[in-house]
Amino acid sequence: MPEDARGHAAGTVGAYDALAADWDRGLRFRSPRFSARMREVVVRLLQPAAGGALAIELGAGTGWLLDATSPLFGQLHAIDASAPMLDICRARIAASGLRNVRADQGDAMVLHGVADASVNAVYAVGLLDAVPDASRVFAECARVLTPGGILVVATANAACPWHGVRDRLFGVNAVRTGRYLTAADLMALGAERGLDRIELVTCGAAPQRITSSLPASANIDGGGYITDGGCSAPRRSPTSSWTLNIGR
């Protein structure tokens, strides 16, 4: 890994370590509508793999999605690079009695101990903009997914101007704006690894509609307005994100 990537990885993990204690409080009070919408979308997009023996959540953090996603699979493996985040995640698993869930520290770019073609579904919310090389995450997901398996990812929309405004006003906590991805970036990452069944959804403070041109294979849902050029009137969603569902 290049030196700048190693530095970014270490800095990002350290930032999430520092944010862990207040993470769930932030979800409850700063963005409850967004987190509720994200849960609904991720669970819906995982439905084609429901009943599968094994799923993996990459960047599981405090485990705030596990109670919604764990009933879909025989076993669910939660992976995160931050030890403080995992401490909270494991406590949540125990308190909620999620017997089919385990949580381990790991690197989403190198899934040690996960066999080829052994996982029915992989999902990651807010991970791709935090790793040094998103293409390596896609490569590992393509390696471990079974034939017909699916990958669901949610990441901030690089074209939304709010991210740059936020960084200038409040500073950068865990990620840098330059690491955010556009819809075209996500499409290319999926196609590069032969993951070609694609559904693109936007999740923000309210459901959104993508009005720009996208590949014919992209199925869009939602109800506001957003383009690859950024958020536009009449409705802005400052927390707009792409959610991509891709399969083999």
N, C-alpha and C positions, 0 to 999 in steps of 0.2 A: 504494500500500500504506500503511495507517495507520502512524503512528509506532511504536506498540507492536509491530506486526507486523514492521516493519523491524528494530527492536531485537531481537526474538526471533530473527529469521532470522540476523542477524549474530552474536548470542550463541551460537546453536546451531552454526553453521558453525565458529566459533572453538573451541567445546567439542570437536567432532569432530576438528578439526585437532590439538588437544592429545592426543586419545585414539588417534590413528592408529598410532603406533609400537607400542603394546601391544595393539592390537585383536585381532589373530590369536591372540596368546598367551592372551588372555582367553577366546576361543572354545574353544581347545584345553583349557584347564585349569579354567575356571570353569563352563562349560556345554556340555561335549561331547555329552551326550545330547540336549540341546535343539537344538543346531545340526545334529546328524545327523538328528533328526526333521524339522526344518524343511527341510533339503535334500530329504529323501524326499518330503515333502508338496508342496513347490513343483514339483519335477520331475513328480510325478504329475498335479498340477492343470494343468500346461502341456501335457500330452500331446495334448489335442485340437487344439492348434495346431502340433504337431510337424511338421516338414517345411516350415513357412512360410519365406518369403524373409527376413523381418526381424522381430526382437524387440528390445525395449528393457528394460534393467534400470534402474530409477530408484533412486537412493540405493545405488549399487553398492558404495560403500565400498572396502575392500581387494580386492574381487573374489573373496571366499571362495566364492561360489556358481557362478562362471563355468565351472569345469571340468565341473560337473554339468549346467548348462543349455545351454552353447554347442553341444553335439552335436545339439540338437533343431532348430536353425535354420540357414538359409543364412548369415545375418549377425546378429550380436548387438552392439548398441550399449549400452555401459555409461556411465551418466551419474551424476555426483556433484558436489556443490557444494564439497567439501573438496579442496584441492590436495594436501595431504599424504596423504590417503587415496588419491587418484588416482595418486600416485607409486608407492605400493605396488601398486596395482591393475595399473598398466602393467608393472611389473617381473614380476608374477605372470603376466600374459598372455604376455610374452616368454619367461619361463622354461618355461612350460607349452606353448609352441608353439601357442597358440590363434589361428590365422591368420584366423579369421572373426570376431574380436572387436576392437572399437576402444573406447577409453575417452576421454571428454571431460568437461570441467567444464561444468556447466549447472544450470539451475533447473527442478525438477520441475513448478513451477506455470506455467512458460512454456517450452514445448519449441520453441525457435527452430530453424528449419531442418528441422523434421519436417513433411512434407506431410500434408494431410488424408487419411484412409483409406488409409494407406500401411504400417501396422504390423500384423503378425499377432497379436502378443502383447506385453503390457506386464506386468512384474512388479516388485514393490517389497516388500522385507522391512525392517521397522523404519523406514520413511520417514514414514508419515502422522502419527505422533505428534511428528515433528521439524519439520514445516513449519507456517508461520503459518496457512494456510488449506487444509485437506484437500479442500474442495470444488473448488478451482481445479485440484488435481491430477487429480481425477476428470473435470473438464471437459476438460482437455487430453488425457487418455487416451481419452475418448469421441470427441474430435475426430480423433485420429490412427489409431484402430483401424479396420481393414478391416471390412466386413460379415462377421459371424461371428467376428471377432477376440475375444480374451479378455484380461481383466485379472485378475491374481492379486496380492492384497495380503496382507501379514501385519503385524499391529500388536498392541501390548500391549492387554490387556483392561482397560478402565477400572474394571470392577467387582471386579477381583481386589485384595484388601486389601494384598497384598505391596508394591505400588508406593508406597502412602502410607507404609508402615512403612520401606521402604528410603530414601525421601526424607528422613524424619525422622532416621534413624540415620546415613546416609552422605552426605546432601546430594544435590542434583540435579546430575548431570553434564551431560547434553546436552539433556534434555527436561524439561518440567514435567508433573506428574501431570494437571493440568487439560487437557492436550492429548490424553490417551489417549481411546480410543473404545470404546463398547459395541457389542454385536452390532446393536442397533437403529440406532445411528449409521451403521454400515457399510451396513446394508440401505437406509437412507434415502439415503445418498450415491449408491449404485448406482442406485436407482430414479429419483432426481432427474435423472440423465443418460441414462435410457433403457437402462441396462445391467441387464437383468432376468433373466438366467440365473444363478442364485446357488447356490453351494455353500459352506457354512460349516463349517470344521474348527477344532478347537482343538489347539494345539501347546504342550505344556509339558514338564516333566521326564518325564512319561509321557503317552500319549494320554488325552484327556479326552472325556467325554460331556456335552453340553449338556442339562440337565434342565428348563430353563425353556421357556415357550412361545415359539415362533418362527414366522414365516410358513411356510405349507405348502410353499413353493417351496424352503425351505432343506433341503438334504440333509446329515445329520450323520453323522460317523464318530468313532470313538474309544472309549475304555473307562474313565474315571474319573468324577468328578463335579464339575460346576461349573454355576453358575447366573448369571443376570444380576445377582443380588444379591451375587455374590462367590463365592469358593472355599468349599466346604463339605465336611464329613466324608462318607465315611471317608478320602478321599484329597485332599490339598491339592497344588496345583501352583503354587508361588510365581512361576514364570516363565510362567504361562499366557498365551497369545496367541490372538487370532482370526486365522484365515487365510481370506480371502474370495476366491472364484473367481467372477468375474462376466463375462458375455458379452453381445454385442449380439444 
